[in-house]
Amino acid sequence: MVGTNTTPVLSVNGVTKTIGRRNIVDGLTFDIHHGEIVGLLGPNGAGKTTTIRMIVGLIEMSRGDVLVQGHSIKGDFVKAIRHIGGIIENPEFYPYMSGYDNLRQYQRMSDGVSITRIMEIVKLVGLQDAIHKKVRAYSLGMRQRLGIAQALLHNPSILILDEPTNGLDPAGIREMRDYLKRIAREEGIAILVSSHLLSEMELMCSRVVVIQEGKLVTERAIGQAGENEELSTVTLRVNDLELAEQTASRLDGLTRIGSIPDEGALTVRLKEEDIPDLISELCNARVRIYRVEEHKSSLEDEFLKWTGGNRIA
Ligand SMILES: Nc1ncnc2c1ncn2[C@@H]1O[C@H](COP(=O)(O)OP(=O)(O)OP(=O)(O)O)[C@@H](O)[C@H]1O
């Protein structure tokens, strides 16, 4: 039986950035929960970096708000930012110092981080063998992982990374993916990661939020291979789309992919065994269902459809 949703770690509520007369980011709304890896996916120029910079308070939003563990980034910045670990631009390190000394240097600036915690994180990002080497001898992938270690030092609830695999070779990309999954699993923290590569997001994320021209195009679960196979994509044709959306949004384990108001169509993704629950909840809410269709198209096909044929990767 499907349950109710838990409180999100991050809530992006109607976030908008207007520059000149253009909305670079336009009313963006989505939530992220504990332990989830969520991809912010979109073609170049879609507004990913601008969105992330607003989430971490680097630039002001024109409208909307971001809540981190319930604290507003606008109204209560200090409390909100404490829960975020982020790498937005390339992390800067002292190249002539070891990775360990760089982390110690950073640790002195943040309260309450123990040496044990440093070593725990170093292990988590797989740098235990290189941590006493000078950073100038690190590969780009190792530097990125040192950046992630630094971002994790103050025990954040969410890690936010802007295109963390940029510039990495395929082996580095794979390593980064494995470490991020491990961090989400072992630390139980949420991760928001931006990318323009659908193929990469499919392998790393449990859910993707797709944006184009600053707007949310679709939000959907993709899951890891095994899990993905168990999920069904279903379109329901209903008489009252708003009521159907509200009812569906109360169900856990279900992702709304999109709606077409003119056709009264709501597309969701959920486990096959939960489809009867969804239908009975809709009936209880007095939504009339005309048709239930299952989709057989590939993820790539669906993205192309939702982004109007604009290829993401
Ligand atoms: N300060 C600014 N002034 C004017 N336009 C801007 C500014 N910052 C961003 N933009 C424009 O806003 C749009 C979104 O930019 P953004 O960098 O957020 O996109 P992105 O999805 O991160 O793209 P990429 O993957 O190429 O980095 C782009 O068209 C960009 O040119």
The ligand as a Gaussian input file, in Angstrom:
#p B3LYP/6-31G(d) Opt

LIG

0 1
 N       24.077000      37.269000     -15.454000
 C       23.436000      36.945000     -16.572000
 N       23.005000      37.890000     -17.434000
 C       22.332000      37.576000     -18.552000
 N       22.037000      36.308000     -18.927000
 C       22.432000      35.322000     -18.120000
 C       23.149000      35.573000     -16.901000
 N       23.395000      34.379000     -16.303000
 C       22.870000      33.433000     -17.110000
 N       22.284000      33.991000     -18.199000
 C       21.609000      33.272000     -19.302000
 O       20.651000      32.434000     -18.695000
 C       20.536000      31.203000     -19.379000
 C       20.746000      30.068000     -18.402000
 O       22.103000      30.017000     -17.988000
 P       22.699000      28.880000     -17.044000
 O       24.150000      29.076000     -16.979000
 O       21.931000      28.862000     -15.772000
 O       22.320000      27.581000     -17.870000
 P       22.867000      26.091000     -17.725000
 O       21.677000      25.223000     -17.867000
 O       23.663000      25.966000     -16.485000
 O       23.763000      25.933000     -18.994000
 P       25.179000      25.204000     -19.223000
 O       24.901000      23.743000     -19.155000
 O       25.551000      25.672000     -20.577000
 O       26.067000      25.698000     -18.119000
 C       21.561000      31.233000     -20.490000
 O       20.890000      31.578000     -21.683000
 C       22.517000      32.329000     -20.064000
 O       23.073000      32.947000     -21.182000

